[in-house]
Amino acid sequence: MSPTRPLQIALIGDFDASITAHRAIQAALPLAGRALGLSVEARCLSTDHIDAAALAQPFDAIWCMPGSPYKSLEGALAAIRHAREQRIPFLGTCAGFQHALLEYARNVLGWADAEHGENFPEAARAIISPLSCSMVEVRGGLELVPGTLIAQAYEELNIEEGYHCNYGLNPAFAEALLSGPLRTCATDAAGDVRAVQLEGHPFFVATLFQPERAALEGRVPPLLIALLHAARRSA
C-alpha cells in the first residue's frame, strides 16, 4: 500500500444515525486510525445496492454493521461471502455476527434452507433464533478463547462489552456449525457463543456484542485496531 493512500473500509448495512452502533462506528474508525497513524476512509454500502460492481471496488476491509433486518438479506450475504472468499479482512458486529453465521451455513456447509429467525421464525433450520433473554442495551462479561484473534486484540481473556440485540446463534445448530474452520472465540457466562473466527482466513471475526461502543467513551476498540492492522497487511 502506498504510504499516502488511505485504508478503504466498506461498511455493509443501512446507515441510520439514530442507531447507537452506527454513530459509534463513525467515531471508532478515525479514533483507531489516529491511534495507528493511519488515514482511514469508510464508505457505507446499503444492502439493497450491493452488486458485483459495488464489491469490485478495492476495499482493504469489510465491516458488516448492526441494524437488522437489512433492506436486502441477499445483499448483506453477498458482501460477507465476498470478504470470505476473497480473503478480505472482515469484521461483523451484532447483526453482522448473525449474518456471517448464516452466510457460512448456506455457502460453506451447503444448508440452503438456513434462515434468520427474525425474518423466518417458523423455518425448520433457523440458525439465528431469539435469545433466551433480551440483550438490548445490556453489558455482559465474556471469556475469550486463548490464542484467538480476539484474545490477541484485547490482550486478556476476561472482558466486558455491550449489546443491543434480541437474536443470536440457535444452540441447536451450534455444534454442527462450529465444528469446522468456523470456531468459537468468545462465550458468555452461560457458555453461549458470542464471537467466532474463521480459521485459515487473514482476519474474519464476528461478534454478537458491539465493540465499537467503546469509541463513544473516547476509547479505541481493540478489535478495530486488529482489523486495521489486518487491512494494512492485506493492502
C-alpha atoms as an extended CHARMM CRD file, in Angstrom:
* protein
*
       235  EXT
         1         1  MET       CA              0.0000000000        0.0000000000        0.0000000000  PROA      1               0.0000000000
         2         2  SER       CA              1.2420000000        3.4680000000       -0.8290000000  PROA      2               0.0000000000
         3         3  PRO       CA              2.0470000000        5.3550000000        2.3970000000  PROA      3               0.0000000000
         4         4  THR       CA             -0.2290000000        8.1690000000        1.2150000000  PROA      4               0.0000000000
         5         5  ARG       CA             -3.2500000000        6.0570000000        0.2880000000  PROA      5               0.0000000000
         6         6  PRO       CA             -5.9150000000        5.8380000000        2.9860000000  PROA      6               0.0000000000
         7         7  LEU       CA             -7.2290000000        2.4460000000        4.0120000000  PROA      7               0.0000000000
         8         8  GLN       CA            -10.5780000000        1.8530000000        2.3420000000  PROA      8               0.0000000000
         9         9  ILE       CA            -13.2160000000        0.2920000000        4.5980000000  PROA      9               0.0000000000
        10        10  ALA       CA            -16.6110000000       -0.8520000000        3.3310000000  PROA      10              0.0000000000
        11        11  LEU       CA            -19.4110000000       -0.5300000000        5.8780000000  PROA      11              0.0000000000
        12        12  ILE       CA            -22.1460000000       -3.0050000000        4.9920000000  PROA      12              0.0000000000
        13        13  GLY       CA            -25.5750000000       -2.0610000000        6.2810000000  PROA      13              0.0000000000
        14        14  ASP       CA            -28.2950000000        0.5250000000        6.0200000000  PROA      14              0.0000000000
        15        15  PHE       CA            -26.9190000000        3.5710000000        7.7960000000  PROA      15              0.0000000000
        16        16  ASP       CA            -29.2190000000        5.2240000000       10.3180000000  PROA      16              0.0000000000
        17        17  ALA       CA            -27.8800000000        7.9700000000       12.5740000000  PROA      17              0.0000000000
        18        18  SER       CA            -30.4650000000        7.0340000000       15.2270000000  PROA      18              0.0000000000
        19        19  ILE       CA            -28.7190000000        3.6730000000       15.7350000000  PROA      19              0.0000000000
        20        20  THR       CA            -26.1640000000        3.9760000000       18.5230000000  PROA      20              0.0000000000
        21        21  ALA       CA            -23.7900000000        1.4500000000       16.9490000000  PROA      21              0.0000000000
        22        22  HSD       CA            -23.7260000000        3.3710000000       13.6620000000  PROA      22              0.0000000000
        23        23  ARG       CA            -22.7540000000        6.5770000000       15.4340000000  PROA      23              0.0000000000
        24        24  ALA       CA            -20.1610000000        4.5840000000       17.3700000000  PROA      24              0.0000000000
        25        25  ILE       CA            -18.6480000000        3.2040000000       14.1570000000  PROA      25              0.0000000000
        26        26  GLN       CA            -18.3820000000        6.7180000000       12.7440000000  PROA      26              0.0000000000
        27        27  ALA       CA            -16.4160000000        7.7070000000       15.8490000000  PROA      27              0.0000000000
        28        28  ALA       CA            -14.3990000000        4.4960000000       16.1270000000  PROA      28              0.0000000000
        29        29  LEU       CA            -12.7790000000        4.4660000000       12.6860000000  PROA      29              0.0000000000
        30        30  PRO       CA            -10.9770000000        7.8230000000       12.9000000000  PROA      30              0.0000000000
        31        31  LEU       CA            -10.1260000000        7.1460000000       16.5520000000  PROA      31              0.0000000000
        32        32  ALA       CA             -8.4390000000        3.8590000000       15.6530000000  PROA      32              0.0000000000
        33        33  GLY       CA             -6.8210000000        5.3880000000       12.5990000000  PROA      33              0.0000000000
        34        34  ARG       CA             -5.2110000000        8.1330000000       14.6550000000  PROA      34              0.0000000000
        35        35  ALA       CA             -4.0100000000        5.5980000000       17.2110000000  PROA      35              0.0000000000
        36        36  LEU       CA             -2.1680000000        3.7620000000       14.4250000000  PROA      36              0.0000000000
        37        37  GLY       CA             -1.1010000000        6.8240000000       12.4560000000  PROA      37              0.0000000000
        38        38  LEU       CA             -3.2470000000        5.7160000000        9.5190000000  PROA      38              0.0000000000
        39        39  SER       CA             -5.6700000000        7.5430000000        7.2800000000  PROA      39              0.0000000000
        40        40  VAL       CA             -8.9630000000        5.6620000000        7.0710000000  PROA      40              0.0000000000
        41        41  GLU       CA            -11.7980000000        6.2620000000        4.6330000000  PROA      41              0.0000000000
        42        42  ALA       CA            -15.1060000000        4.4710000000        5.0860000000  PROA      42              0.0000000000
        43        43  ARG       CA            -17.8980000000        4.0470000000        2.5870000000  PROA      43              0.0000000000
        44        44  CYS       CA            -21.3630000000        2.8490000000        3.5520000000  PROA      44              0.0000000000
        45        45  LEU       CA            -22.8640000000        0.3150000000        1.1560000000  PROA      45              0.0000000000
        46        46  SER       CA            -26.6120000000       -0.0420000000        1.6170000000  PROA      46              0.0000000000
        47        47  THR       CA            -27.5420000000       -3.6830000000        1.4000000000  PROA      47              0.0000000000
        48        48  ASP       CA            -30.0700000000       -3.0400000000       -1.3560000000  PROA      48              0.0000000000
        49        49  HSD       CA            -27.3340000000       -1.5030000000       -3.5540000000  PROA      49              0.0000000000
        50        50  ILE       CA            -24.7560000000       -4.2640000000       -3.2320000000  PROA      50              0.0000000000
        51        51  ASP       CA            -23.9140000000       -5.8550000000       -6.5710000000  PROA      51              0.0000000000
        52        52  ALA       CA            -20.8410000000       -7.1050000000       -8.3960000000  PROA      52              0.0000000000
        53        53  ALA       CA            -19.7700000000       -3.5730000000       -9.2970000000  PROA      53              0.0000000000
        54        54  ALA       CA            -20.0010000000       -2.3670000000       -5.7020000000  PROA      54              0.0000000000
        55        55  LEU       CA            -17.9850000000       -5.3190000000       -4.4430000000  PROA      55              0.0000000000
        56        56  ALA       CA            -15.3650000000       -4.9180000000       -7.1670000000  PROA      56              0.0000000000
        57        57  GLN       CA            -14.0590000000       -1.7640000000       -5.5250000000  PROA      57              0.0000000000
        58        58  PRO       CA            -10.6280000000       -2.1290000000       -3.8920000000  PROA      58              0.0000000000
        59        59  PHE       CA            -11.6720000000       -2.3150000000       -0.2570000000  PROA      59              0.0000000000
        60        60  ASP       CA             -8.9970000000       -3.1350000000        2.3140000000  PROA      60              0.0000000000
        61        61  ALA       CA            -11.5270000000       -4.3760000000        4.8750000000  PROA      61              0.0000000000
        62        62  ILE       CA            -15.2540000000       -5.0110000000        5.1580000000  PROA      62              0.0000000000
        63        63  TRP       CA            -17.3260000000       -4.3520000000        8.2760000000  PROA      63              0.0000000000
        64        64  CYS       CA            -20.8790000000       -5.7030000000        8.4160000000  PROA      64              0.0000000000
        65        65  MET       CA            -22.6960000000       -3.3760000000       10.8010000000  PROA      65              0.0000000000
        66        66  PRO       CA            -25.5960000000       -3.7890000000       13.2350000000  PROA      66              0.0000000000
        67        67  GLY       CA            -29.0850000000       -2.7900000000       12.1700000000  PROA      67              0.0000000000
        68        68  SER       CA            -31.1290000000       -5.7920000000       11.0220000000  PROA      68              0.0000000000
        69        69  PRO       CA            -33.3920000000       -6.6410000000        9.4350000000  PROA      69              0.0000000000
        70        70  TYR       CA            -31.4250000000       -5.2790000000        6.5000000000  PROA      70              0.0000000000
        71        71  LYS       CA            -33.1520000000       -3.8820000000        3.4350000000  PROA      71              0.0000000000
        72        72  SER       CA            -31.6280000000       -6.7670000000        1.4890000000  PROA      72              0.0000000000
        73        73  LEU       CA            -30.6430000000      -10.0080000000        3.2030000000  PROA      73              0.0000000000
        74        74  GLU       CA            -29.0600000000      -11.2410000000       -0.0140000000  PROA      74              0.0000000000
        75        75  GLY       CA            -27.0250000000       -8.0600000000       -0.3980000000  PROA      75              0.0000000000
        76        76  ALA       CA            -25.5490000000       -8.4690000000        3.0750000000  PROA      76              0.0000000000
        77        77  LEU       CA            -24.7750000000      -12.1470000000        2.4660000000  PROA      77              0.0000000000
        78        78  ALA       CA            -23.1210000000      -11.3360000000       -0.8750000000  PROA      78              0.0000000000
        79        79  ALA       CA            -20.7630000000       -8.8670000000        0.8030000000  PROA      79              0.0000000000
        80        80  ILE       CA            -19.8540000000      -11.3220000000        3.5590000000  PROA      80              0.0000000000
        81        81  ARG       CA            -19.2580000000      -14.0760000000        1.0180000000  PROA      81              0.0000000000
        82        82  HSD       CA            -17.0250000000      -11.7230000000       -0.9810000000  PROA      82              0.0000000000
        83        83  ALA       CA            -14.9370000000      -10.9620000000        2.1110000000  PROA      83              0.0000000000
        84        84  ARG       CA            -14.6680000000      -14.6520000000        2.9780000000  PROA      84              0.0000000000
        85        85  GLU       CA            -13.8010000000      -15.9340000000       -0.4810000000  PROA      85              0.0000000000
        86        86  GLN       CA            -11.5130000000      -13.0590000000       -1.4860000000  PROA      86              0.0000000000
        87        87  ARG       CA             -9.7370000000      -13.1750000000        1.8950000000  PROA      87              0.0000000000
        88        88  ILE       CA            -10.5030000000       -9.5230000000        2.6460000000  PROA      88              0.0000000000
        89        89  PRO       CA            -10.2300000000       -8.6720000000        6.3760000000  PROA      89              0.0000000000
        90        90  PHE       CA            -13.7480000000       -8.8300000000        7.7970000000  PROA      90              0.0000000000
        91        91  LEU       CA            -15.4740000000       -7.7520000000       10.9750000000  PROA      91              0.0000000000
        92        92  GLY       CA            -19.1320000000       -8.3810000000       11.6960000000  PROA      92              0.0000000000
        93        93  THR       CA            -20.7920000000       -6.9630000000       14.8010000000  PROA      93              0.0000000000
        94        94  CYS       CA            -24.2530000000       -7.7510000000       16.1780000000  PROA      94              0.0000000000
        95        95  ALA       CA            -26.3190000000       -8.3240000000       13.0050000000  PROA      95              0.0000000000
        96        96  GLY       CA            -23.0070000000       -8.7760000000       11.2200000000  PROA      96              0.0000000000
        97        97  PHE       CA            -22.3290000000      -11.7590000000       13.5040000000  PROA      97              0.0000000000
        98        98  GLN       CA            -25.7390000000      -13.2320000000       12.7790000000  PROA      98              0.0000000000
        99        99  HSD       CA            -25.3890000000      -12.8680000000        9.0160000000  PROA      99              0.0000000000
       100       100  ALA       CA            -21.8060000000      -14.1390000000        8.9550000000  PROA      100             0.0000000000
       101       101  LEU       CA            -23.1080000000      -17.3640000000       10.5040000000  PROA      101             0.0000000000
       102       102  LEU       CA            -25.9550000000      -17.5010000000        8.0070000000  PROA      102             0.0000000000
       103       103  GLU       CA            -23.6320000000      -16.9650000000        5.0320000000  PROA      103             0.0000000000
       104       104  TYR       CA            -21.2970000000      -19.7060000000        6.2410000000  PROA      104             0.0000000000
       105       105  ALA       CA            -24.1820000000      -22.1150000000        6.8280000000  PROA      105             0.0000000000
       106       106  ARG       CA            -25.5820000000      -21.6020000000        3.3500000000  PROA      106             0.0000000000
       107       107  ASN       CA            -22.4480000000      -21.3110000000        1.2380000000  PROA      107             0.0000000000
       108       108  VAL       CA            -19.8730000000      -23.4270000000        3.0900000000  PROA      108             0.0000000000
       109       109  LEU       CA            -21.9590000000      -26.0790000000        4.8140000000  PROA      109             0.0000000000
       110       110  GLY       CA            -24.4970000000      -26.1710000000        1.9860000000  PROA      110             0.0000000000
       111       111  TRP       CA            -27.5150000000      -25.6070000000        4.2270000000  PROA      111             0.0000000000
       112       112  ALA       CA            -29.6570000000      -23.9720000000        1.5560000000  PROA      112             0.0000000000
       113       113  ASP       CA            -32.6080000000      -23.8520000000        3.9450000000  PROA      113             0.0000000000
       114       114  ALA       CA            -30.7210000000      -21.9930000000        6.7010000000  PROA      114             0.0000000000
       115       115  GLU       CA            -32.6230000000      -18.8740000000        7.7420000000  PROA      115             0.0000000000
       116       116  HSD       CA            -32.5630000000      -15.9560000000       10.1510000000  PROA      116             0.0000000000
       117       117  GLY       CA            -35.3610000000      -16.3260000000       12.6880000000  PROA      117             0.0000000000
       118       118  GLU       CA            -36.0720000000      -12.5990000000       12.6370000000  PROA      118             0.0000000000
       119       119  ASN       CA            -37.1700000000      -12.9630000000        9.0080000000  PROA      119             0.0000000000
       120       120  PHE       CA            -38.4960000000      -16.5360000000        9.0370000000  PROA      120             0.0000000000
       121       121  PRO       CA            -39.3850000000      -17.5350000000       12.6130000000  PROA      121             0.0000000000
       122       122  GLU       CA            -41.0670000000      -20.7890000000       11.5220000000  PROA      122             0.0000000000
       123       123  ALA       CA            -38.1240000000      -22.0310000000        9.4390000000  PROA      123             0.0000000000
       124       124  ALA       CA            -37.0090000000      -25.5790000000       10.2540000000  PROA      124             0.0000000000
       125       125  ARG       CA            -33.3730000000      -24.5010000000       10.1370000000  PROA      125             0.0000000000
       126       126  ALA       CA            -33.4950000000      -21.0670000000       11.7490000000  PROA      126             0.0000000000
       127       127  ILE       CA            -29.8500000000      -20.9620000000       12.8090000000  PROA      127             0.0000000000
       128       128  ILE       CA            -30.3930000000      -17.4730000000       14.2390000000  PROA      128             0.0000000000
       129       129  SER       CA            -33.1110000000      -17.5320000000       16.8830000000  PROA      129             0.0000000000
       130       130  PRO       CA            -34.4170000000      -15.3240000000       19.7060000000  PROA      130             0.0000000000
       131       131  LEU       CA            -32.1170000000      -15.0890000000       22.7180000000  PROA      131             0.0000000000
       132       132  SER       CA            -33.4270000000      -16.6100000000       25.9370000000  PROA      132             0.0000000000
       133       133  CYS       CA            -33.0600000000      -13.1340000000       27.4740000000  PROA      133             0.0000000000
       134       134  SER       CA            -33.0530000000       -9.8530000000       25.5750000000  PROA      134             0.0000000000
       135       135  MET       CA            -29.6260000000       -8.2180000000       25.3130000000  PROA      135             0.0000000000
       136       136  VAL       CA            -30.8840000000       -4.7750000000       24.3090000000  PROA      136             0.0000000000
       137       137  GLU       CA            -28.7000000000       -2.1170000000       25.9550000000  PROA      137             0.0000000000
       138       138  VAL       CA            -27.0860000000       -4.7260000000       28.2110000000  PROA      138             0.0000000000
       139       139  ARG       CA            -23.4500000000       -5.1410000000       29.2060000000  PROA      139             0.0000000000
       140       140  GLY       CA            -22.0660000000       -8.5660000000       29.9540000000  PROA      140             0.0000000000
       141       141  GLY       CA            -18.8980000000      -10.4450000000       30.7400000000  PROA      141             0.0000000000
       142       142  LEU       CA            -17.1300000000      -12.5720000000       28.1450000000  PROA      142             0.0000000000
       143       143  GLU       CA            -14.4980000000      -15.2830000000       28.2900000000  PROA      143             0.0000000000
       144       144  LEU       CA            -12.1380000000      -15.2530000000       25.3140000000  PROA      144             0.0000000000
       145       145  VAL       CA            -10.5550000000      -18.4030000000       23.9230000000  PROA      145             0.0000000000
       146       146  PRO       CA             -6.7590000000      -18.2540000000       24.3100000000  PROA      146             0.0000000000
       147       147  GLY       CA             -4.8170000000      -17.7620000000       21.1110000000  PROA      147             0.0000000000
       148       148  THR       CA             -7.7540000000      -16.3950000000       19.1160000000  PROA      148             0.0000000000
       149       149  LEU       CA             -7.6870000000      -13.1000000000       17.2500000000  PROA      149             0.0000000000
       150       150  ILE       CA             -9.9800000000      -11.5220000000       19.8340000000  PROA      150             0.0000000000
       151       151  ALA       CA             -7.8180000000      -12.6530000000       22.7370000000  PROA      151             0.0000000000
       152       152  GLN       CA             -4.7570000000      -11.2690000000       20.9820000000  PROA      152             0.0000000000
       153       153  ALA       CA             -6.5380000000       -7.9580000000       20.3540000000  PROA      153             0.0000000000
       154       154  TYR       CA             -7.7000000000       -7.4710000000       23.9440000000  PROA      154             0.0000000000
       155       155  GLU       CA             -4.5580000000       -8.9880000000       25.4910000000  PROA      155             0.0000000000
       156       156  GLU       CA             -6.6870000000      -10.5680000000       28.2230000000  PROA      156             0.0000000000
       157       157  LEU       CA             -9.1840000000      -13.3920000000       28.4930000000  PROA      157             0.0000000000
       158       158  ASN       CA            -12.0000000000      -11.8030000000       30.5020000000  PROA      158             0.0000000000
       159       159  ILE       CA            -13.6750000000       -8.6690000000       29.1830000000  PROA      159             0.0000000000
       160       160  GLU       CA            -16.9980000000       -6.8520000000       29.3670000000  PROA      160             0.0000000000
       161       161  GLU       CA            -18.8250000000       -5.4410000000       26.3460000000  PROA      161             0.0000000000
       162       162  GLY       CA            -22.2080000000       -4.0020000000       25.4200000000  PROA      162             0.0000000000
       163       163  TYR       CA            -25.0180000000       -5.4590000000       23.3330000000  PROA      163             0.0000000000
       164       164  HSD       CA            -28.1540000000       -4.3240000000       21.5450000000  PROA      164             0.0000000000
       165       165  CYS       CA            -29.7540000000       -7.4930000000       20.2330000000  PROA      165             0.0000000000
       166       166  ASN       CA            -32.5750000000       -9.9650000000       20.6070000000  PROA      166             0.0000000000
       167       167  TYR       CA            -31.2160000000      -12.7090000000       18.3230000000  PROA      167             0.0000000000
       168       168  GLY       CA            -28.1810000000      -14.9750000000       18.4280000000  PROA      168             0.0000000000
       169       169  LEU       CA            -26.9040000000      -18.3880000000       17.3940000000  PROA      169             0.0000000000
       170       170  ASN       CA            -29.5130000000      -21.1060000000       17.8470000000  PROA      170             0.0000000000
       171       171  PRO       CA            -27.8680000000      -23.5570000000       20.2840000000  PROA      171             0.0000000000
       172       172  ALA       CA            -29.4300000000      -26.4850000000       18.4010000000  PROA      172             0.0000000000
       173       173  PHE       CA            -27.1120000000      -25.8120000000       15.4620000000  PROA      173             0.0000000000
       174       174  ALA       CA            -24.0030000000      -24.6130000000       17.2920000000  PROA      174             0.0000000000
       175       175  GLU       CA            -22.0770000000      -27.8880000000       17.3030000000  PROA      175             0.0000000000
       176       176  ALA       CA            -22.6300000000      -28.6520000000       13.6160000000  PROA      176             0.0000000000
       177       177  LEU       CA            -21.9510000000      -25.0600000000       12.5690000000  PROA      177             0.0000000000
       178       178  LEU       CA            -18.7820000000      -24.6010000000       14.5930000000  PROA      178             0.0000000000
       179       179  SER       CA            -17.0940000000      -27.9880000000       14.2340000000  PROA      179             0.0000000000
       180       180  GLY       CA            -15.0320000000      -26.9460000000       11.2000000000  PROA      180             0.0000000000
       181       181  PRO       CA            -12.9670000000      -23.8680000000       10.2680000000  PROA      181             0.0000000000
       182       182  LEU       CA            -15.5120000000      -21.5050000000       11.8220000000  PROA      182             0.0000000000
       183       183  ARG       CA            -14.6490000000      -21.5970000000       15.5250000000  PROA      183             0.0000000000
       184       184  THR       CA            -15.9300000000      -20.1180000000       18.7660000000  PROA      184             0.0000000000
       185       185  CYS       CA            -13.6100000000      -17.4530000000       20.1650000000  PROA      185             0.0000000000
       186       186  ALA       CA            -15.7710000000      -15.9160000000       22.9210000000  PROA      186             0.0000000000
       187       187  THR       CA            -18.5580000000      -17.1310000000       25.1960000000  PROA      187             0.0000000000
       188       188  ASP       CA            -20.6770000000      -15.5080000000       27.8860000000  PROA      188             0.0000000000
       189       189  ALA       CA            -21.0500000000      -16.6440000000       31.4880000000  PROA      189             0.0000000000
       190       190  ALA       CA            -23.6190000000      -19.2710000000       30.4490000000  PROA      190             0.0000000000
       191       191  GLY       CA            -21.3060000000      -20.6830000000       27.7900000000  PROA      191             0.0000000000
       192       192  ASP       CA            -23.3080000000      -19.2960000000       24.8790000000  PROA      192             0.0000000000
       193       193  VAL       CA            -21.3410000000      -18.3750000000       21.7410000000  PROA      193             0.0000000000
       194       194  ARG       CA            -20.7870000000      -14.6410000000       21.4480000000  PROA      194             0.0000000000
       195       195  ALA       CA            -17.9910000000      -14.4460000000       18.8570000000  PROA      195             0.0000000000
       196       196  VAL       CA            -16.4720000000      -16.5880000000       16.1190000000  PROA      196             0.0000000000
       197       197  GLN       CA            -13.4830000000      -16.5220000000       13.7960000000  PROA      197             0.0000000000
       198       198  LEU       CA            -12.7260000000      -18.3000000000       10.5420000000  PROA      198             0.0000000000
       199       199  GLU       CA             -9.5200000000      -20.3090000000       10.6010000000  PROA      199             0.0000000000
       200       200  GLY       CA             -7.3010000000      -20.0210000000        7.5200000000  PROA      200             0.0000000000
       201       201  HSD       CA             -8.5370000000      -16.5080000000        6.7120000000  PROA      201             0.0000000000
       202       202  PRO       CA             -6.2570000000      -13.4830000000        7.2810000000  PROA      202             0.0000000000
       203       203  PHE       CA             -8.8730000000      -11.8770000000        9.5450000000  PROA      203             0.0000000000
       204       204  PHE       CA            -12.5070000000      -12.9490000000        9.7390000000  PROA      204             0.0000000000
       205       205  VAL       CA            -14.1300000000      -12.2020000000       13.0890000000  PROA      205             0.0000000000
       206       206  ALA       CA            -17.7690000000      -11.7280000000       14.0620000000  PROA      206             0.0000000000
       207       207  THR       CA            -19.1420000000      -10.7170000000       17.4640000000  PROA      207             0.0000000000
       208       208  LEU       CA            -22.6800000000      -10.5680000000       18.8040000000  PROA      208             0.0000000000
       209       209  PHE       CA            -21.5340000000       -7.7590000000       21.0980000000  PROA      209             0.0000000000
       210       210  GLN       CA            -20.7470000000       -4.2690000000       19.7940000000  PROA      210             0.0000000000
       211       211  PRO       CA            -17.0840000000       -3.4170000000       20.4990000000  PROA      211             0.0000000000
       212       212  GLU       CA            -17.4610000000       -0.1520000000       18.5710000000  PROA      212             0.0000000000
       213       213  ARG       CA            -19.3710000000        1.3360000000       21.5200000000  PROA      213             0.0000000000
       214       214  ALA       CA            -16.0540000000        1.9700000000       23.3030000000  PROA      214             0.0000000000
       215       215  ALA       CA            -15.4930000000        4.8950000000       20.9240000000  PROA      215             0.0000000000
       216       216  LEU       CA            -18.4900000000        6.7490000000       22.3770000000  PROA      216             0.0000000000
       217       217  GLU       CA            -16.4990000000        6.8870000000       25.6330000000  PROA      217             0.0000000000
       218       218  GLY       CA            -13.3590000000        8.0220000000       23.8360000000  PROA      218             0.0000000000
       219       219  ARG       CA            -11.7160000000        4.5790000000       23.9930000000  PROA      219             0.0000000000
       220       220  VAL       CA            -10.2040000000        2.8530000000       20.9760000000  PROA      220             0.0000000000
       221       221  PRO       CA            -11.8750000000       -0.5370000000       20.3500000000  PROA      221             0.0000000000
       222       222  PRO       CA             -9.1000000000       -3.1760000000       20.4710000000  PROA      222             0.0000000000
       223       223  LEU       CA            -10.8100000000       -5.3140000000       17.8540000000  PROA      223             0.0000000000
       224       224  LEU       CA            -10.8870000000       -2.3940000000       15.4250000000  PROA      224             0.0000000000
       225       225  ILE       CA             -7.1590000000       -1.8780000000       15.9110000000  PROA      225             0.0000000000
       226       226  ALA       CA             -6.7240000000       -5.5430000000       14.9750000000  PROA      226             0.0000000000
       227       227  LEU       CA             -8.9310000000       -5.1230000000       11.8890000000  PROA      227             0.0000000000
       228       228  LEU       CA             -6.9480000000       -2.1090000000       10.6810000000  PROA      228             0.0000000000
       229       229  HSD       CA             -3.6780000000       -3.9450000000       11.2350000000  PROA      229             0.0000000000
       230       230  ALA       CA             -5.0370000000       -6.7710000000        9.0750000000  PROA      230             0.0000000000
       231       231  ALA       CA             -6.2730000000       -4.3050000000        6.4560000000  PROA      231             0.0000000000
       232       232  ARG       CA             -2.8540000000       -2.6650000000        6.2910000000  PROA      232             0.0000000000
       233       233  ARG       CA             -1.1550000000       -6.0380000000        5.8390000000  PROA      233             0.0000000000
       234       234  SER       CA             -3.6700000000       -7.0140000000        3.1680000000  PROA      234             0.0000000000
       235       235  ALA       CA             -3.2920000000       -3.7200000000        1.3160000000  PROA      235             0.0000000000
